[in-house]
Amino acid sequence: MVFFACRNRNFSPMQRRSLAKFGSLMLLAVAHWAAEHGTVAKSLVMVLDLLPAFPIMMMILVVSQYLTRETDEFIRLLVMRSLLWGIGATMVADVVLAAVGSDPRGLHFSVVFNIDVFVVTVGVAMRVQLWRAQ
Amino acid sequence: MKNRLRVLRAERNWSQADLAERLQVSRQSVNAIETGRFDPSLPLAFKLAKLFDARIEEIFEAEGEEGTEGI
């Protein structure tokens, strides 16, 4: 969704740049997940285990930079609302996954999925709000 | 907040996209302001007033303010 949005000509160059930065950080999170579930040496996995903190911190930086530079106050409002939806959905997902994971025989999810839940929810919330604002 | 944006825009034969371009905002912003779903900030309201060569209160009207003139 982020990558398609990067190429969307309806976005300003600044908006596309911010989305590209955000997307590249998502790739880092995906790379970490792939390494964790692949055939990479355990020591490397341990180093990579610390990496999810980096894209999250950078995402916060990129989003705050974007919000500072976005001159369209209505779009800024929509982004803020979408971020709130993202935070809310991530918290709900955490509670649900913790409940599911409390059963030893049940499914267990990596916390790295928090990023996916957050990003997908923000994307969907933004798309719905833009559709409503047509 | 009610506003006369649609009327003022129609008088000049501008589309929402035209107005958005002049204000340097998105068309969605203009639509949201016109439909009263979004109240612009003071700087944007001043920008609108300057663009339409009118006072802010000639464009925007607070809800329930009708008929209070002169009180």
Backbone of each chain as ProteinMPNN parsed JSONL, in Angstrom:
{"seq_chain_A": "MVFFACRNRNFSPMQRRSLAKFGSLMLLAVAHWAAEHGTVAKSLVMVLDLLPAFPIMMMILVVSQYLTRETDEFIRLLVMRSLLWGIGATMVADVVLAAVGSDPRGLHFSVVFNIDVFVVTVGVAMRVQLWRAQ", "coords_chain_A": {"N_chain_A": [[0.837, -1.204, 0.0], [1.918, 1.225, 0.861], [3.962, 1.455, -1.003], [2.61, 1.673, -3.411], [1.345, 4.037, -2.932], [3.539, 5.741, -2.923], [3.988, 6.19, -5.555], [1.83, 7.52, -6.379], [0.464, 10.109, -8.125], [-1.205, 11.966, -7.128], [-0.292, 12.74, -4.723], [1.838, 15.138, -3.136], [5.314, 15.993, -3.946], [6.75, 16.09, -1.512], [5.097, 14.606, 0.187], [5.25, 12.138, -1.091], [7.971, 11.569, -0.788], [8.161, 11.284, 2.001], [6.553, 9.035, 2.363], [8.088, 7.18, 0.982], [10.377, 7.019, 2.608], [9.185, 5.99, 4.892], [8.288, 3.542, 3.887], [10.734, 2.264, 3.285], [11.696, 1.809, 5.815], [9.815, 0.048, 6.71], [10.522, -2.122, 5.157], [12.872, -2.863, 6.355], [11.938, -3.861, 8.751], [10.557, -6.063, 7.788], [12.698, -7.502, 6.738], [14.011, -8.209, 9.048], [12.154, -9.929, 10.192], [12.164, -11.935, 8.24], [14.764, -12.876, 8.516], [14.674, -13.899, 11.057], [13.014, -16.056, 10.734], [14.301, -17.55, 8.888], [17.279, -19.198, 7.69], [19.457, -18.169, 9.193], [22.49, -17.438, 11.015], [22.559, -17.894, 14.61], [23.715, -15.898, 16.224], [23.626, -13.695, 14.586], [20.915, -13.408, 14.37], [20.356, -12.657, 16.963], [21.513, -10.129, 17.032], [19.978, -8.943, 15.087], [17.588, -9.02, 16.386], [17.488, -6.782, 17.92], [17.037, -4.862, 16.133], [14.264, -4.166, 15.425], [13.59, -2.036, 17.04], [14.87, 0.111, 15.907], [13.699, 0.765, 13.242], [11.184, 1.514, 14.244], [11.673, 3.736, 15.856], [12.734, 5.388, 13.887], [10.544, 5.582, 12.198], [8.816, 7.089, 13.739], [10.258, 9.44, 13.766], [10.272, 10.078, 11.009], [7.519, 10.39, 10.518], [6.938, 12.496, 12.256], [8.51, 14.483, 11.123], [7.257, 14.694, 8.658], [4.701, 15.58, 9.459], [5.382, 18.067, 10.452], [6.209, 19.358, 8.163], [4.059, 19.245, 6.446], [1.869, 21.283, 4.836], [-0.795, 21.41, 4.354], [-3.464, 21.692, 6.287], [-5.8, 20.193, 6.653], [-5.237, 17.684, 5.566], [-3.217, 17.04, 7.298], [-4.674, 16.742, 9.635], [-6.177, 14.473, 8.947], [-4.121, 12.608, 8.751], [-3.221, 12.577, 11.386], [-5.508, 11.566, 12.668], [-5.588, 9.055, 11.456], [-3.236, 7.947, 12.442], [-3.902, 7.741, 15.114], [-5.915, 5.832, 14.928], [-4.317, 3.741, 14.097], [-2.638, 3.354, 16.345], [-4.575, 2.636, 18.221], [-5.638, 0.264, 17.068], [-3.354, -1.329, 17.139], [-2.935, -1.617, 19.872], [-5.283, -2.964, 20.597], [-4.934, -5.286, 19.084], [-2.668, -6.292, 20.347], [-3.69, -6.959, 22.878], [-5.553, -8.924, 22.172], [-3.868, -10.809, 20.904], [-2.211, -11.435, 23.015], [-3.986, -12.709, 24.695], [-4.672, -14.899, 23.111], [-2.153, -16.026, 22.898], [-1.644, -16.811, 25.482], [-2.448, -19.345, 25.938], [-0.678, -22.29, 26.062], [-0.805, -24.184, 24.052], [-1.784, -22.807, 22.027], [-1.66, -20.386, 19.283], [1.316, -18.47, 18.645], [2.459, -15.185, 18.37], [4.841, -13.023, 16.883], [6.135, -9.989, 18.304], [6.846, -8.251, 16.396], [4.885, -8.091, 14.549], [3.312, -6.074, 15.369], [4.067, -3.756, 14.057], [3.168, -4.237, 11.482], [0.39, -4.385, 11.905], [-0.07, -1.792, 12.806], [0.81, -0.186, 10.599], [-0.801, -1.102, 8.458], [-3.355, -0.524, 9.459], [-3.195, 2.285, 9.712], [-2.871, 2.968, 7.017], [-5.283, 1.994, 5.869], [-7.172, 3.465, 7.334], [-6.507, 6.057, 6.526], [-7.053, 5.916, 3.796], [-9.841, 5.433, 3.836], [-10.734, 7.783, 5.062], [-9.921, 9.714, 3.185], [-11.467, 8.928, 1.064], [-14.003, 9.481, 2.095], [-13.795, 12.194, 2.177], [-14.007, 13.017, -0.399]], "CA_chain_A": [[0.0, 0.0, 0.0], [2.832, 2.379, 0.952], [4.73, 1.554, -2.242], [1.711, 2.201, -4.437], [1.114, 5.449, -2.588], [4.757, 6.474, -3.294], [3.951, 6.508, -6.988], [0.566, 8.201, -6.648], [0.718, 11.493, -8.552], [-2.08, 12.883, -6.382], [0.463, 13.205, -3.564], [2.89, 16.114, -3.445], [6.644, 15.365, -3.85], [7.119, 15.938, -0.1], [4.314, 13.489, 0.722], [5.796, 10.894, -1.668], [9.28, 11.328, -0.161], [7.918, 10.792, 3.358], [6.053, 7.672, 2.235], [9.216, 6.329, 0.563], [11.194, 6.798, 3.811], [8.398, 5.112, 5.753], [8.283, 2.226, 3.247], [12.042, 1.629, 3.409], [11.805, 1.339, 7.198], [8.981, -1.161, 6.783], [11.311, -3.199, 4.543], [13.839, -3.295, 7.369], [11.18, -4.693, 9.696], [10.273, -7.323, 7.089], [13.988, -8.207, 6.632], [14.25, -8.796, 10.371], [11.236, -11.069, 10.341], [12.633, -12.979, 7.324], [15.987, -13.444, 9.092], [14.264, -14.666, 12.25], [12.35, -17.287, 10.3], [15.103, -18.188, 7.84], [18.4, -20.048, 8.127], [20.566, -17.253, 9.508], [23.189, -17.806, 12.254], [21.849, -17.431, 15.815], [24.297, -14.641, 16.701], [23.108, -12.629, 13.722], [19.499, -13.235, 14.747], [20.337, -11.888, 18.223], [21.78, -8.718, 16.669], [18.802, -8.468, 14.351], [16.484, -8.897, 17.344], [17.466, -5.413, 18.438], [16.73, -3.936, 15.039], [12.909, -3.607, 15.314], [13.505, -0.747, 17.735], [15.384, 1.163, 15.034], [12.682, 1.294, 12.328], [10.073, 2.151, 14.966], [12.134, 5.087, 16.216], [12.866, 6.176, 12.657], [9.19, 5.854, 11.695], [8.299, 8.209, 14.532], [10.979, 10.624, 13.283], [9.799, 10.405, 9.658], [6.136, 10.877, 10.607], [6.938, 13.826, 12.881], [9.044, 15.406, 10.107], [6.197, 14.884, 7.666], [3.639, 16.415, 10.039], [5.908, 19.428, 10.568], [6.354, 19.962, 6.825], [2.783, 19.23, 5.722], [1.246, 22.611, 4.951], [-2.249, 21.264, 4.236], [-3.896, 21.361, 7.652], [-6.839, 19.158, 6.643], [-4.536, 16.401, 5.362], [-2.505, 16.8, 8.573], [-5.69, 16.234, 10.564], [-6.496, 13.098, 8.546], [-2.967, 11.766, 9.11], [-3.251, 12.437, 12.852], [-6.599, 10.637, 13.001], [-5.186, 7.708, 11.01], [-2.227, 7.464, 13.392], [-4.63, 7.341, 16.328], [-6.539, 4.537, 14.61], [-3.226, 2.761, 14.08], [-2.236, 3.071, 17.735], [-5.689, 1.924, 18.851], [-5.713, -1.102, 16.531], [-2.18, -2.067, 17.615], [-3.186, -1.959, 21.275], [-6.322, -4.005, 20.618], [-4.315, -6.517, 18.564], [-1.779, -6.79, 21.411], [-4.515, -7.589, 23.915], [-6.118, -10.156, 21.598], [-2.79, -11.781, 20.671], [-1.728, -11.882, 24.33], [-4.989, -13.671, 25.178], [-4.515, -16.109, 22.295], [-0.834, -16.595, 23.194], [-1.559, -17.289, 26.873], [-2.651, -20.802, 25.872], [0.577, -22.865, 25.552], [-1.029, -24.944, 22.814], [-2.318, -21.879, 21.028], [-0.73, -19.738, 18.355], [2.146, -17.411, 19.21], [2.815, -14.209, 17.353], [5.982, -12.16, 17.203], [5.723, -8.597, 18.526], [7.169, -7.49, 15.192], [3.632, -7.908, 13.815], [2.736, -4.784, 15.785], [4.352, -2.775, 12.999], [2.252, -4.523, 10.369], [-0.97, -3.989, 12.324], [-0.082, -0.331, 12.856], [0.933, 0.398, 9.251], [-1.991, -1.441, 7.657], [-4.505, 0.242, 9.985], [-3.018, 3.698, 9.328], [-3.137, 3.05, 5.578], [-6.716, 1.804, 5.604], [-7.886, 4.618, 7.922], [-6.245, 7.227, 5.674], [-7.774, 5.701, 2.536], [-11.275, 5.606, 4.117], [-10.986, 9.207, 5.318], [-9.791, 10.444, 1.909], [-12.658, 8.563, 0.267], [-15.128, 10.232, 2.665], [-13.589, 13.63, 1.929], [-14.116, 13.304, -1.851]], "C_chain_A": [[0.876, 1.26, 0.0], [3.547, 2.574, -0.369], [3.877, 2.07, -3.393], [1.487, 3.693, -4.199], [2.301, 6.312, -2.983], [4.709, 6.951, -4.737], [2.695, 7.288, -7.368], [0.821, 9.683, -6.921], [-0.193, 12.497, -7.842], [-1.378, 13.424, -5.149], [1.521, 14.204, -4.011], [4.246, 15.412, -3.346], [7.068, 15.136, -2.396], [6.387, 14.758, 0.524], [4.87, 12.163, 0.201], [7.14, 10.546, -1.041], [9.096, 10.723, 1.23], [7.437, 9.348, 3.328], [7.176, 6.714, 1.849], [10.101, 6.007, 1.765], [10.498, 5.783, 4.723], [8.423, 3.688, 5.214], [9.61, 1.513, 3.405], [12.255, 1.11, 4.826], [10.947, 0.096, 7.424], [9.745, -2.353, 6.237], [12.313, -3.765, 5.548], [13.158, -4.222, 8.381], [10.883, -6.06, 9.081], [11.552, -8.158, 6.997], [14.309, -8.901, 7.955], [13.403, -10.042, 10.564], [11.717, -12.241, 9.485], [13.87, -13.671, 7.899], [15.652, -14.352, 10.274], [13.681, -16.027, 11.86], [13.126, -18.02, 9.213], [16.208, -19.027, 8.44], [19.631, -19.179, 8.399], [21.167, -17.661, 10.853], [22.521, -17.173, 13.466], [22.39, -16.09, 16.32], [23.766, -13.463, 15.895], [21.646, -12.337, 14.066], [19.408, -12.394, 16.023], [20.576, -10.397, 17.957], [20.539, -8.13, 15.993], [17.593, -8.276, 15.265], [16.356, -7.468, 17.88], [17.018, -4.407, 17.375], [15.295, -3.401, 14.985], [12.756, -2.262, 16.015], [13.926, 0.394, 16.814], [14.328, 1.676, 14.045], [11.531, 1.988, 13.045], [10.447, 3.584, 15.334], [12.213, 5.977, 14.974], [11.503, 6.517, 12.064], [8.594, 7.055, 12.427], [8.938, 9.514, 14.043], [10.45, 11.066, 11.918], [8.393, 10.998, 9.711], [6.104, 12.278, 11.226], [7.497, 14.87, 11.924], [7.975, 15.739, 9.075], [5.125, 15.841, 8.205], [4.091, 17.863, 10.179], [5.899, 20.122, 9.213], [5.046, 20.044, 6.047], [2.071, 20.563, 5.928], [-0.278, 22.534, 4.871], [-2.806, 20.773, 5.578], [-4.981, 20.28, 7.706], [-6.201, 17.774, 6.483], [-3.784, 16.029, 6.65], [-3.466, 16.206, 9.606], [-6.027, 14.773, 10.253], [-5.372, 12.146, 8.934], [-2.956, 11.525, 10.618], [-4.325, 11.433, 13.277], [-6.216, 9.209, 12.637], [-4.171, 7.11, 11.973], [-2.895, 7.005, 14.687], [-5.333, 6.003, 16.126], [-5.491, 3.435, 14.654], [-2.798, 2.364, 15.475], [-3.316, 2.241, 18.43], [-5.753, 0.469, 18.4], [-4.547, -1.95, 17.035], [-2.391, -2.51, 19.062], [-4.23, -3.072, 21.397], [-5.731, -5.344, 20.17], [-3.407, -7.136, 19.62], [-2.562, -7.548, 22.483], [-5.051, -8.932, 23.416], [-5.032, -11.222, 21.449], [-2.219, -12.297, 21.995], [-2.687, -12.93, 24.9], [-4.86, -14.998, 24.436], [-3.212, -16.824, 22.675], [-0.708, -17.149, 24.596], [-1.8, -18.808, 26.956], [-1.382, -21.429, 25.289], [0.406, -23.636, 24.243], [-1.507, -24.046, 21.668], [-1.241, -21.288, 20.135], [0.071, -18.667, 19.076], [2.595, -16.48, 18.096], [3.992, -13.365, 17.834], [5.484, -10.721, 17.395], [6.008, -7.734, 17.301], [5.917, -7.259, 14.332], [2.9, -6.632, 14.228], [2.896, -3.739, 14.686], [3.379, -2.974, 11.84], [0.834, -4.058, 10.687], [-1.086, -2.466, 12.271], [-0.121, 0.265, 11.446], [-0.308, 0.12, 8.408], [-3.195, -0.627, 8.134], [-4.41, 1.714, 9.594], [-3.36, 3.876, 7.85], [-4.614, 2.953, 5.257], [-7.517, 3.011, 6.126], [-7.718, 5.86, 7.047], [-7.045, 7.125, 4.377], [-9.28, 5.951, 2.741], [-11.595, 7.087, 4.308], [-10.892, 10.04, 4.039], [-10.995, 10.17, 1.018], [-13.875, 9.354, 0.767], [-15.019, 11.719, 2.361], [-13.73, 14.001, 0.46], [-15.202, 14.323, -2.143]], "O_chain_A": [[0.628, 2.215, -0.736], [3.73, 3.704, -0.821], [4.359, 2.814, -4.247], [1.447, 4.493, -5.133], [2.126, 7.478, -3.34], [5.301, 7.969, -5.096], [2.514, 7.669, -8.525], [1.325, 10.411, -6.066], [0.008, 13.708, -7.932], [-1.796, 14.435, -4.584], [2.035, 14.123, -5.126], [4.338, 14.349, -2.732], [7.672, 14.112, -2.079], [6.97, 13.998, 1.296], [4.956, 11.185, 0.943], [7.426, 9.376, -0.787], [9.785, 9.77, 1.597], [7.849, 8.531, 4.152], [7.221, 5.579, 2.323], [10.531, 4.866, 1.933], [11.119, 4.858, 5.247], [8.562, 2.734, 5.979], [9.641, 0.304, 3.633], [12.918, 0.091, 5.022], [11.293, -0.786, 8.211], [9.646, -3.459, 6.767], [12.569, -4.968, 5.589], [13.727, -5.227, 8.806], [10.947, -7.084, 9.761], [11.508, -9.378, 7.158], [14.809, -10.025, 7.979], [13.881, -11.072, 11.038], [11.69, -13.391, 9.924], [14.018, -14.888, 7.791], [16.252, -15.41, 10.466], [13.843, -17.015, 12.577], [12.642, -19.016, 8.676], [16.091, -19.511, 9.566], [20.716, -19.446, 7.881], [20.462, -18.165, 11.727], [21.983, -16.069, 13.384], [21.626, -15.245, 16.787], [23.492, -12.39, 16.432], [21.202, -11.189, 14.055], [18.528, -11.545, 16.166], [19.944, -9.529, 18.56], [20.114, -7.009, 16.273], [16.696, -7.486, 14.973], [15.27, -7.014, 18.242], [16.67, -3.266, 17.678], [15.103, -2.27, 14.537], [11.91, -1.448, 15.643], [13.411, 1.507, 16.919], [14.073, 2.88, 13.995], [10.961, 2.944, 12.52], [9.662, 4.516, 15.156], [11.82, 7.144, 14.996], [11.316, 7.595, 11.499], [7.958, 7.918, 11.823], [8.274, 10.543, 13.921], [10.208, 12.251, 11.685], [8.105, 11.986, 9.036], [5.346, 13.141, 10.784], [7.03, 16.008, 11.902], [7.805, 16.89, 8.673], [4.698, 16.772, 7.522], [3.285, 18.783, 10.041], [5.619, 21.316, 9.117], [4.932, 20.82, 5.099], [1.717, 20.925, 7.05], [-0.973, 23.47, 5.268], [-2.645, 19.611, 5.951], [-5.073, 19.539, 8.684], [-6.573, 16.822, 7.169], [-3.726, 14.862, 7.036], [-3.113, 15.29, 10.348], [-6.149, 13.944, 11.155], [-5.618, 11.027, 9.385], [-2.713, 10.407, 11.072], [-4.092, 10.571, 14.125], [-6.476, 8.271, 13.392], [-4.227, 5.921, 12.289], [-2.497, 6.002, 15.279], [-5.351, 5.154, 17.016], [-5.733, 2.345, 15.173], [-2.615, 1.181, 15.763], [-3.018, 1.275, 19.132], [-5.901, -0.443, 19.214], [-4.712, -3.134, 17.326], [-2.065, -3.639, 19.428], [-4.079, -3.997, 22.194], [-5.981, -6.387, 20.775], [-3.374, -8.356, 19.776], [-2.16, -8.622, 22.931], [-5.013, -9.936, 24.126], [-5.232, -12.382, 21.811], [-1.796, -13.449, 22.089], [-2.26, -13.91, 25.509], [-4.927, -16.072, 25.035], [-3.165, -18.051, 22.763], [0.236, -17.884, 24.883], [-1.402, -19.46, 27.922], [-1.031, -21.141, 24.145], [1.33, -23.734, 23.436], [-1.615, -24.469, 20.517], [-0.067, -21.648, 20.224], [-0.425, -18.03, 20.005], [3.044, -16.914, 17.035], [4.118, -13.044, 19.015], [4.537, -10.29, 16.738], [5.485, -6.627, 17.177], [5.887, -6.355, 13.497], [1.992, -6.169, 13.538], [1.992, -2.947, 14.421], [2.838, -2.014, 11.29], [0.167, -3.43, 9.865], [-2.066, -1.922, 11.762], [-0.967, 1.104, 11.136], [-0.807, 1.012, 7.721], [-3.96, -0.104, 7.324], [-5.402, 2.324, 9.196], [-4.054, 4.822, 7.477], [-5.138, 3.738, 4.467], [-8.417, 3.511, 5.451], [-8.665, 6.622, 6.849], [-7.635, 8.102, 3.915], [-9.918, 6.604, 1.915], [-12.593, 7.589, 3.79], [-11.684, 10.96, 3.832], [-11.481, 11.054, 0.314], [-14.678, 9.837, -0.031], [-16.028, 12.422, 2.296], [-13.59, 15.171, 0.102], [-15.424, 14.674, -3.302]]}, "seq_chain_B": "MKNRLRVLRAERNWSQADLAERLQVSRQSVNAIETGRFDPSLPLAFKLAKLFDARIEEIFEAEGEEGTEGI", "coords_chain_B": {"N_chain_B": [[-19.398, 25.297, 11.588], [-20.851, 27.657, 9.461], [-20.482, 28.577, 5.987], [-19.798, 30.71, 3.102], [-18.439, 29.763, 1.002], [-18.847, 28.067, -1.244], [-20.637, 29.562, -2.753], [-19.192, 31.932, -3.251], [-17.135, 30.873, -4.691], [-18.471, 29.838, -6.891], [-19.397, 32.191, -8.007], [-17.111, 33.155, -9.152], [-16.636, 31.294, -10.944], [-14.961, 29.14, -10.362], [-13.514, 25.946, -9.948], [-13.445, 23.395, -7.363], [-10.912, 22.389, -7.38], [-9.514, 24.464, -8.618], [-9.684, 26.483, -6.692], [-8.387, 25.19, -4.616], [-5.813, 25.036, -5.644], [-5.13, 27.722, -5.75], [-5.098, 28.283, -3.057], [-3.157, 26.645, -2.219], [-3.639, 24.135, -1.1], [-5.087, 20.821, -0.61], [-7.653, 19.453, -2.81], [-9.502, 18.058, -1.396], [-9.425, 19.339, 1.041], [-10.624, 21.803, 0.487], [-13.17, 20.917, -0.178], [-13.934, 19.771, 2.275], [-14.009, 22.029, 3.909], [-15.972, 23.562, 2.636], [-18.239, 21.934, 2.958], [-18.559, 22.089, 5.608], [-17.351, 20.303, 7.286], [-14.889, 20.674, 8.214], [-13.189, 23.112, 9.968], [-11.325, 25.856, 8.997], [-7.966, 26.958, 9.895], [-6.948, 30.057, 11.467], [-4.908, 31.413, 9.879], [-5.444, 30.231, 7.343], [-8.066, 31.004, 6.952], [-7.741, 33.759, 6.746], [-6.275, 33.796, 4.411], [-8.199, 32.907, 2.618], [-10.011, 34.999, 2.841], [-8.507, 37.091, 1.793], [-8.138, 36.181, -0.786], [-10.751, 36.178, -1.798], [-11.293, 38.77, -1.517], [-12.673, 39.771, 0.737], [-14.098, 40.208, 4.052], [-13.336, 38.091, 6.861], [-15.607, 37.434, 8.378], [-17.529, 37.779, 6.489], [-17.367, 35.587, 4.995], [-17.343, 33.362, 6.681], [-19.532, 32.067, 9.196], [-20.476, 31.731, 12.475], [-22.205, 28.946, 13.941], [-25.613, 29.455, 14.767], [-25.405, 32.143, 14.912], [-26.874, 33.761, 13.366], [-28.841, 36.624, 12.797], [-27.935, 38.044, 14.965], [-26.751, 40.353, 14.581], [-26.072, 43.682, 15.429], [-26.869, 43.475, 18.029]], "CA_chain_B": [[-19.384, 26.686, 11.136], [-21.376, 27.785, 8.098], [-19.662, 29.48, 5.164], [-20.309, 31.041, 1.763], [-17.334, 29.432, 0.102], [-19.362, 27.509, -2.495], [-21.247, 30.672, -3.506], [-18.11, 32.807, -3.697], [-16.378, 30.13, -5.708], [-19.326, 29.762, -8.083], [-19.424, 33.537, -8.614], [-15.876, 33.328, -9.934], [-16.57, 30.152, -11.866], [-13.79, 28.327, -10.017], [-13.802, 24.6, -9.435], [-12.78, 23.16, -6.068], [-9.478, 22.2, -7.673], [-8.945, 25.805, -8.878], [-9.542, 27.167, -5.399], [-7.344, 24.473, -3.86], [-4.517, 25.426, -6.207], [-4.856, 29.099, -5.323], [-4.836, 28.274, -1.607], [-2.056, 25.688, -2.011], [-4.088, 23.014, -0.254], [-5.671, 19.76, -1.436], [-9.064, 19.659, -3.159], [-10.267, 17.481, -0.282], [-9.509, 20.371, 2.091], [-11.642, 22.771, 0.064], [-14.466, 20.228, -0.049], [-14.245, 19.614, 3.702], [-14.367, 23.354, 4.445], [-17.264, 23.926, 2.03], [-19.329, 21.137, 3.521], [-18.611, 22.363, 7.048], [-16.797, 19.197, 8.066], [-13.581, 21.083, 8.724], [-13.037, 24.557, 10.131], [-9.922, 26.194, 8.726], [-7.239, 27.733, 10.896], [-7.008, 31.498, 11.221], [-4.128, 31.794, 8.693], [-6.12, 29.813, 6.107], [-9.258, 31.855, 6.828], [-7.25, 35.051, 6.241], [-5.882, 33.553, 3.018], [-9.461, 32.855, 1.877], [-10.562, 36.358, 2.831], [-7.693, 37.881, 0.865], [-8.393, 35.665, -2.132], [-12.087, 36.604, -2.221], [-11.368, 40.203, -1.246], [-13.791, 39.945, 1.68], [-13.704, 40.016, 5.452], [-13.542, 36.7, 7.293], [-16.999, 37.249, 8.811], [-18.388, 37.754, 5.292], [-17.25, 34.236, 4.429], [-17.701, 32.379, 7.716], [-20.528, 32.476, 10.181], [-20.587, 30.718, 13.54], [-23.556, 28.363, 14.06], [-26.489, 30.129, 15.714], [-25.061, 33.568, 14.998], [-27.789, 34.484, 12.48], [-29.753, 37.568, 13.425], [-27.371, 38.663, 16.17], [-26.125, 41.622, 14.18], [-26.636, 44.871, 16.044], [-27.228, 43.241, 19.43]], "C_chain_B": [[-19.882, 26.77, 9.686], [-20.468, 28.721, 7.297], [-20.264, 29.662, 3.773], [-19.299, 30.68, 0.677], [-17.83, 28.948, -1.268], [-19.929, 28.626, -3.383], [-20.158, 31.566, -4.097], [-17.304, 32.16, -4.825], [-17.165, 30.088, -7.016], [-19.387, 31.106, -8.802], [-18.215, 33.769, -9.523], [-15.67, 32.199, -10.941], [-15.318, 29.293, -11.631], [-14.27, 26.942, -9.58], [-13.12, 24.467, -8.065], [-11.272, 23.023, -6.272], [-8.795, 23.55, -7.926], [-8.671, 26.527, -7.564], [-8.424, 26.526, -4.568], [-5.957, 24.893, -4.335], [-4.138, 26.841, -5.747], [-4.489, 29.168, -3.841], [-3.627, 27.409, -1.238], [-2.419, 24.632, -0.967], [-4.674, 21.948, -1.178], [-7.141, 20.079, -1.738], [-9.961, 19.124, -2.053], [-10.442, 18.505, 0.838], [-10.611, 21.368, 1.763], [-13.03, 22.159, 0.235], [-14.878, 20.124, 1.424], [-14.663, 20.942, 4.325], [-15.76, 23.749, 3.934], [-18.434, 23.207, 2.677], [-19.433, 21.284, 5.043], [-18.067, 21.24, 7.914], [-15.438, 19.557, 8.665], [-13.538, 22.607, 8.792], [-11.575, 24.93, 9.921], [-9.285, 26.968, 9.873], [-7.356, 29.213, 10.538], [-6.157, 31.916, 10.009], [-4.813, 31.415, 7.379], [-7.379, 30.647, 5.871], [-8.864, 33.226, 6.283], [-6.873, 34.937, 4.761], [-7.125, 33.554, 2.115], [-10.049, 34.257, 1.738], [-9.828, 37.226, 1.82], [-8.0, 37.477, -0.576], [-9.741, 36.155, -2.663], [-12.324, 38.099, -1.977], [-12.583, 40.514, -0.342], [-13.268, 39.81, 3.101], [-14.026, 38.576, 5.861], [-15.005, 36.465, 7.667], [-17.989, 37.316, 7.642], [-18.365, 36.368, 4.638], [-17.757, 33.192, 5.428], [-18.698, 32.953, 8.713], [-20.663, 31.36, 11.217], [-22.024, 30.223, 13.618], [-24.359, 29.129, 15.11], [-26.205, 31.606, 15.861], [-26.008, 34.424, 14.171], [-28.694, 35.419, 13.285], [-29.229, 38.214, 14.681], [-26.75, 40.019, 15.867], [-26.829, 42.785, 14.866], [-26.991, 44.689, 17.501], [-26.08, 43.699, 20.331]], "O_chain_B": [[-19.402, 26.055, 8.807], [-19.771, 29.558, 7.87], [-21.112, 28.887, 3.331], [-19.319, 31.233, -0.422], [-17.313, 29.355, -2.309], [-19.729, 28.634, -4.598], [-20.191, 31.913, -5.277], [-16.863, 32.818, -5.767], [-16.611, 30.275, -8.099], [-19.423, 31.168, -10.031], [-18.294, 34.483, -10.522], [-14.683, 32.157, -11.675], [-14.705, 28.792, -12.573], [-15.303, 26.803, -8.925], [-12.325, 25.319, -7.669], [-10.471, 23.477, -5.455], [-7.657, 23.765, -7.511], [-7.6, 27.096, -7.348], [-7.636, 27.209, -3.915], [-5.044, 25.083, -3.532], [-2.987, 27.114, -5.405], [-3.68, 29.997, -3.425], [-3.144, 27.438, -0.106], [-1.627, 24.289, -0.089], [-4.75, 22.149, -2.39], [-7.784, 20.857, -1.032], [-11.04, 19.66, -1.8], [-11.477, 18.538, 1.503], [-11.418, 21.735, 2.617], [-13.949, 22.809, 0.733], [-16.035, 20.362, 1.769], [-15.561, 20.982, 5.167], [-16.608, 24.207, 4.699], [-19.488, 23.797, 2.915], [-20.294, 20.674, 5.677], [-18.286, 21.217, 9.125], [-14.908, 18.838, 9.512], [-13.813, 23.298, 7.81], [-10.689, 24.39, 10.583], [-9.975, 27.553, 10.708], [-7.804, 29.569, 9.449], [-6.628, 32.698, 9.184], [-4.772, 32.177, 6.413], [-7.718, 30.959, 4.73], [-9.574, 33.791, 5.451], [-7.115, 35.848, 3.969], [-7.117, 34.111, 1.017], [-10.519, 34.649, 0.67], [-10.442, 37.998, 1.083], [-8.107, 38.322, -1.465], [-9.859, 36.506, -3.837], [-13.418, 38.614, -2.206], [-13.39, 41.396, -0.633], [-12.146, 39.358, 3.326], [-14.889, 37.931, 5.266], [-15.581, 35.432, 7.324], [-19.155, 36.95, 7.793], [-19.235, 36.03, 3.835], [-18.493, 32.272, 5.072], [-18.699, 34.144, 9.022], [-20.927, 30.206, 10.88], [-22.96, 30.989, 13.389], [-23.862, 29.418, 16.198], [-26.682, 32.255, 16.792], [-25.971, 35.652, 14.247], [-29.238, 35.038, 14.321], [-29.984, 38.867, 15.402], [-26.29, 40.73, 16.76], [-28.058, 42.85, 14.875], [-27.379, 45.654, 18.16], [-26.174, 43.592, 21.554]]}, "name": "protein", "num_of_chains": 2, "seq": "MVFFACRNRNFSPMQRRSLAKFGSLMLLAVAHWAAEHGTVAKSLVMVLDLLPAFPIMMMILVVSQYLTRETDEFIRLLVMRSLLWGIGATMVADVVLAAVGSDPRGLHFSVVFNIDVFVVTVGVAMRVQLWRAQMKNRLRVLRAERNWSQADLAERLQVSRQSVNAIETGRFDPSLPLAFKLAKLFDARIEEIFEAEGEEGTEGI"}
